């Protein structure tokens, strides 16, 4: 299976590349990509997602496109300009990628495109499978547009999977990297009352799940890319504190985080009890279905 990968220099990308044989990487900055993942890539092709489709040669011999590219939602305050970058990097970038797929002389068989659990919004204790409706908020609307652009490849006979991804946990960065400093200093704690559900996934399982979606023809449309056992924020906080041998009882109030992060604070406090029904029903086996084991694998060498 020959793959083309976008967003390869992000947190998930290198883990995914290690599972592939000589993949093609497209990047707006080939020199940086070469420095970060060059040894894992067969070819590196220049592509700016906002300027147009990838060059036709990027698709030569490609069977599957794995689309991870997108501006981080957790960097900086959500100003109007930042929200536009978040949207355009996903919606416009995916539109241009699909244009390239449709125009390719030999089209890939499948497109696995990232999406996010932000699709669902704040849903309390409701169990959310792939059939749940979207939220009418900023991230919900972005995800709807993002998935719609990816689905357009289906008109050219390409099977499309949109991976609604939760909080990705792994060593060396990601969401956990942002959490570790306050916890190591003894200042970690729940967000508010800690009752909100947190959908999470170990980065190793996420990379494997992308390949599972690419190889499993029965999967089409949305697929929740989360571990099978979501936890409440309070449970997550306690588990992380135990793994680091640090106290974790200082709550972070919504008001304070709203002042610090602006509108993004709503995302931190959203409750999303997301269940990976499609992954489980198609036989995917999670290496890290439980949070405690996942944190132990990630943190044990450094704890």
Buried (B, 14 or more C-beta within 10 A) or exposed (E): BBBBBBBBBBBBBBBBBEBBEEBBBBBBEBEEBBEBBEEBBBBBBBBEBEEEBBEEEBBBEBBBBBBBBBBEBEEEEBEEEBBEBBBBBBBBBBBBBBBBBBEBEEBBBBBBBBBBBBBBBBBEEEEBEBEBEBBEBBBBBBBBBBBEBBBBBBEBEBBBBBBBBBBBBBBEEBBBEEBBEBBBEBBBBBBBEBBBBBBBBBBBBBBBBBBBBBEBEEBBBBBBBBBBBBBBBBBBBBBBBBBBEBEBEEBBEBEEBBEEBBBBBBBBBBBBBBBBBBBBEBEBEBEBBBBBEBBBBBBEEEE
